[in-house]
Amino acid sequence: MSSTLIASSAHLAGGSAPDLSEVEFGLMIASHAFDRWTVRCMAAAGLPDLTPTDVMVFHHVYHRQRAKKLADICFTLNVEDTHIISYALKKLERLGVVQGERSSKEVFYSVTPDGAAILKRYGDIREQCLTSGLDGPGGNGPDFSRQLAHALRSLSGLYDQAARAATSL
């Protein structure tokens, strides 16, 4: 049985890399599904009304339980506009799940104990609702996750390089 291309962007599928149009469509659909998942999981964990960016920032601030500077958060999350991350941090601070502490000229952000409890619930819900699907029918377990993570990092580099090239046109 052959696989038929959806050619979601047929005007892009006629070039030298027609399958890339399929990849891009898959990335768009997966991106929206992932955003929806993170927001709904966070709401189930007790923190509704966050955007996908808020959730991403919240998780990253907690990563390794080390305080982080705004510039480092932006760099790691590959977000050029510091205002987007700054807004998310202020929102998370108002909710009492993130705190900023000034040290000299820098502000270092960390997760509060209440925030850590919410992230723990998020992890529990993730285990219950999401990770069990990796081992079920059609799931490929840890190998699938590792390979997909590698492919996504590679794609990120490819698209970042293309964005830089397009900026100079």
C-alpha positions as a Markdown table, in Angstrom:
| # | Residue | x | y | z |
|---|---|---|---|---|
| 1 | Met | 0.0 | 0.0 | 0.0 |
| 2 | Ser | 1.6 | 3.3 | -1.1 |
| 3 | Ser | 1.4 | 6.4 | 1.0 |
| 4 | Thr | -0.4 | 9.3 | -0.7 |
| 5 | Leu | 0.9 | 12.8 | -0.1 |
| 6 | Ile | -1.6 | 15.2 | 1.3 |
| 7 | Ala | 0.3 | 18.1 | -0.3 |
| 8 | Ser | -1.2 | 20.5 | 2.1 |
| 9 | Ser | 0.6 | 23.3 | 0.3 |
| 10 | Ala | 0.5 | 22.0 | -3.2 |
| 11 | His | 2.1 | 25.3 | -4.4 |
| 12 | Leu | 5.2 | 24.3 | -2.4 |
| 13 | Ala | 5.1 | 20.6 | -3.2 |
| 14 | Gly | 6.2 | 21.2 | -6.8 |
| 15 | Gly | 9.7 | 22.3 | -6.0 |
| 16 | Ser | 12.9 | 20.3 | -5.4 |
| 17 | Ala | 11.6 | 18.9 | -2.0 |
| 18 | Pro | 8.0 | 18.0 | -2.4 |
| 19 | Asp | 7.9 | 15.9 | 0.8 |
| 20 | Leu | 9.0 | 18.9 | 2.8 |
| 21 | Ser | 5.5 | 20.4 | 2.3 |
| 22 | Glu | 4.2 | 17.4 | 4.1 |
| 23 | Val | 6.6 | 17.8 | 6.9 |
| 24 | Glu | 5.7 | 21.5 | 7.3 |
| 25 | Phe | 2.0 | 20.6 | 7.4 |
| 26 | Gly | 2.7 | 18.0 | 10.0 |
| 27 | Leu | 4.7 | 20.5 | 12.1 |
| 28 | Met | 1.9 | 23.0 | 11.9 |
| 29 | Ile | -0.7 | 20.5 | 13.0 |
| 30 | Ala | 1.6 | 19.0 | 15.7 |
| 31 | Ser | 2.4 | 22.5 | 17.0 |
| 32 | His | -1.2 | 23.4 | 17.5 |
| 33 | Ala | -2.0 | 20.0 | 19.1 |
| 34 | Phe | 1.0 | 20.4 | 21.4 |
| 35 | Asp | 0.0 | 23.9 | 22.4 |
| 36 | Arg | -3.5 | 22.7 | 23.1 |
| 37 | Trp | -2.2 | 19.9 | 25.2 |
| 38 | Thr | 0.2 | 22.0 | 27.3 |
| 39 | Val | -2.5 | 24.6 | 28.1 |
| 40 | Arg | -5.2 | 22.0 | 29.0 |
| 41 | Cys | -2.8 | 19.9 | 31.1 |
| 42 | Met | -1.7 | 23.0 | 33.0 |
| 43 | Ala | -5.4 | 23.9 | 33.5 |
| 44 | Ala | -6.0 | 20.4 | 34.9 |
| 45 | Ala | -3.0 | 20.9 | 37.2 |
| 46 | Gly | -4.6 | 24.0 | 38.7 |
| 47 | Leu | -3.4 | 26.9 | 36.6 |
| 48 | Pro | -5.9 | 27.8 | 33.9 |
| 49 | Asp | -5.8 | 30.7 | 31.5 |
| 50 | Leu | -2.1 | 30.4 | 30.5 |
| 51 | Thr | -0.9 | 30.7 | 26.9 |
| 52 | Pro | 1.4 | 28.1 | 25.4 |
| 53 | Thr | 4.3 | 30.6 | 25.8 |
| 54 | Asp | 3.4 | 31.0 | 29.5 |
| 55 | Val | 3.5 | 27.2 | 30.0 |
| 56 | Met | 6.8 | 26.9 | 28.1 |
| 57 | Val | 8.4 | 29.7 | 30.2 |
| 58 | Phe | 7.1 | 28.2 | 33.4 |
| 59 | His | 8.6 | 24.8 | 32.6 |
| 60 | His | 11.9 | 26.3 | 31.6 |
| 61 | Val | 12.2 | 28.4 | 34.7 |
| 62 | Tyr | 11.8 | 25.3 | 36.8 |
| 63 | His | 14.3 | 23.3 | 34.7 |
| 64 | Arg | 17.1 | 22.0 | 37.0 |
| 65 | Gln | 15.6 | 24.1 | 39.7 |
| 66 | Arg | 18.2 | 26.9 | 39.1 |
| 67 | Ala | 17.3 | 30.6 | 38.8 |
| 68 | Lys | 17.5 | 32.0 | 35.3 |
| 69 | Lys | 18.0 | 35.4 | 33.7 |
| 70 | Leu | 15.6 | 36.8 | 31.1 |
| 71 | Ala | 18.3 | 36.8 | 28.4 |
| 72 | Asp | 19.2 | 33.1 | 29.1 |
| 73 | Ile | 15.5 | 32.1 | 29.1 |
| 74 | Cys | 15.1 | 33.8 | 25.7 |
| 75 | Phe | 18.2 | 32.2 | 24.3 |
| 76 | Thr | 17.4 | 28.7 | 25.4 |
| 77 | Leu | 13.8 | 28.9 | 24.2 |
| 78 | Asn | 14.9 | 30.5 | 20.9 |
| 79 | Val | 12.7 | 33.6 | 21.3 |
| 80 | Glu | 14.1 | 36.8 | 19.9 |
| 81 | Asp | 11.5 | 39.2 | 21.4 |
| 82 | Thr | 12.4 | 39.6 | 25.0 |
| 83 | His | 9.1 | 41.4 | 25.6 |
| 84 | Ile | 7.2 | 38.1 | 25.0 |
| 85 | Ile | 9.1 | 36.3 | 27.7 |
| 86 | Ser | 9.1 | 39.2 | 30.0 |
| 87 | Tyr | 5.3 | 39.4 | 29.8 |
| 88 | Ala | 5.0 | 35.7 | 30.5 |
| 89 | Leu | 7.3 | 36.1 | 33.5 |
| 90 | Lys | 5.3 | 39.0 | 34.9 |
| 91 | Lys | 2.1 | 37.0 | 34.5 |
| 92 | Leu | 3.6 | 34.0 | 36.2 |
| 93 | Glu | 4.8 | 36.3 | 39.0 |
| 94 | Arg | 1.3 | 37.8 | 39.5 |
| 95 | Leu | 0.0 | 34.2 | 39.8 |
| 96 | Gly | 2.5 | 33.5 | 42.5 |
| 97 | Val | 4.2 | 30.6 | 40.7 |
| 98 | Val | 7.4 | 32.4 | 39.7 |
| 99 | Gln | 9.5 | 34.9 | 41.6 |
| 100 | Gly | 12.1 | 37.3 | 40.5 |
| 101 | Glu | 15.1 | 38.2 | 42.7 |
| 102 | Arg | 17.3 | 41.1 | 41.8 |
| 103 | Ser | 21.1 | 40.5 | 42.0 |
| 104 | Ser | 23.1 | 43.5 | 41.0 |
| 105 | Lys | 21.6 | 44.6 | 37.6 |
| 106 | Glu | 20.1 | 41.3 | 36.8 |
| 107 | Val | 16.8 | 39.7 | 37.8 |
| 108 | Phe | 16.9 | 35.9 | 38.4 |
| 109 | Tyr | 13.7 | 34.0 | 38.1 |
| 110 | Ser | 12.8 | 30.8 | 39.9 |
| 111 | Val | 9.7 | 28.8 | 40.7 |
| 112 | Thr | 7.9 | 29.2 | 44.0 |
| 113 | Pro | 6.9 | 26.2 | 46.2 |
| 114 | Asp | 3.3 | 26.7 | 44.9 |
| 115 | Gly | 4.6 | 26.7 | 41.4 |
| 116 | Ala | 6.6 | 23.5 | 42.0 |
| 117 | Ala | 3.5 | 21.8 | 43.3 |
| 118 | Ile | 1.6 | 22.7 | 40.2 |
| 119 | Leu | 4.4 | 21.5 | 38.0 |
| 120 | Lys | 4.4 | 18.2 | 40.0 |
| 121 | Arg | 0.7 | 17.8 | 39.2 |
| 122 | Tyr | 1.4 | 18.6 | 35.6 |
| 123 | Gly | 3.9 | 15.8 | 35.5 |
| 124 | Asp | 1.4 | 13.4 | 37.1 |
| 125 | Ile | -1.3 | 14.3 | 34.6 |
| 126 | Arg | 1.2 | 13.9 | 31.8 |
| 127 | Glu | 2.0 | 10.4 | 33.0 |
| 128 | Gln | -1.6 | 9.5 | 33.2 |
| 129 | Cys | -2.8 | 11.0 | 29.9 |
| 130 | Leu | 0.1 | 11.2 | 27.5 |
| 131 | Thr | 3.0 | 8.9 | 28.1 |
| 132 | Ser | 1.0 | 5.7 | 28.3 |
| 133 | Gly | 0.3 | 6.2 | 24.6 |
| 134 | Leu | 3.9 | 5.8 | 23.7 |
| 135 | Asp | 3.9 | 2.1 | 24.7 |
| 136 | Gly | 0.5 | 1.3 | 23.3 |
| 137 | Pro | -0.4 | 0.2 | 19.8 |
| 138 | Gly | 1.4 | 2.3 | 17.3 |
| 139 | Gly | 3.7 | 3.8 | 19.9 |
| 140 | Asn | 7.3 | 3.1 | 19.7 |
| 141 | Gly | 8.4 | 3.9 | 23.2 |
| 142 | Pro | 11.7 | 5.6 | 24.2 |
| 143 | Asp | 13.4 | 5.0 | 20.8 |
| 144 | Phe | 10.6 | 6.9 | 19.0 |
| 145 | Ser | 10.9 | 9.8 | 21.4 |
| 146 | Arg | 14.7 | 10.0 | 21.1 |
| 147 | Gln | 14.6 | 9.9 | 17.3 |
| 148 | Leu | 11.9 | 12.4 | 17.1 |
| 149 | Ala | 13.7 | 14.8 | 19.5 |
| 150 | His | 16.8 | 14.5 | 17.4 |
| 151 | Ala | 14.9 | 15.2 | 14.1 |
| 152 | Leu | 13.1 | 18.2 | 15.7 |
| 153 | Arg | 16.4 | 19.7 | 16.9 |
| 154 | Ser | 17.8 | 19.2 | 13.4 |
| 155 | Leu | 14.7 | 20.8 | 11.8 |
| 156 | Ser | 15.0 | 23.7 | 14.2 |
| 157 | Gly | 18.5 | 24.4 | 13.0 |
| 158 | Leu | 17.5 | 24.1 | 9.4 |
| 159 | Tyr | 14.6 | 26.6 | 9.8 |
| 160 | Asp | 16.7 | 29.0 | 11.8 |
| 161 | Gln | 19.4 | 29.0 | 9.1 |
| 162 | Ala | 16.7 | 29.6 | 6.4 |
| 163 | Ala | 15.2 | 32.4 | 8.5 |
| 164 | Arg | 18.6 | 34.1 | 8.7 |
| 165 | Ala | 19.1 | 33.7 | 5.0 |
| 166 | Ala | 15.6 | 35.0 | 4.2 |
| 167 | Thr | 16.3 | 38.1 | 6.4 |
| 168 | Ser | 19.2 | 39.1 | 4.2 |
| 169 | Leu | 17.2 | 38.9 | 0.9 |
